[in-house]
Amino acid sequence: MAVDFAALASVAYNEDGLIPAIVQSVDTKRVLMMAWMNAESLAQTVELGETVFWSRSRQELWHKGASSGNTQQVVTIELDCDSDVLLIHVIEKGPACHTGSESCFDTATVFINDDAADLVGDEISVNEAKN
């Protein structure tokens, strides 16, 4: 595993010591979930090669899939241009969402631009049908 320690040191945590982490399937490119990380959970993620997050409600670390078996093997962790958001590409074992859905974004489509939907084809109607 290659770790860029300079990039790791440049992570810009918010005032609560957290950074949003967007988790995306390396296979399907689908966004699976968003969760929060602190310095310790990010370090554990790098060390374990599986996602570890910070639970704001429980105020504790949680290793994704530790109890459910729905782990996420980390392929890459990217930092955005402002160093304040992580994009984590994973190989998922089981659904990402606690509801059992593949993605936490399977609940509702808030807005669809019909003109743009025509340009992307059936992908929008497939997602719309889930809701």
Secondary structure, DSSP 8 states (H G I E B T S, - for coil): ----HHHHHT----TTS-EEEEEEETTT--EEEEEEE-HHHHHHHHHHSB-EEEETTTTEEEETTTTTS--EEEEEEEE-TTS--EEEEEEESS-SSTTS-SSTT-S------HHHHHHHTHHHHHHHHH-
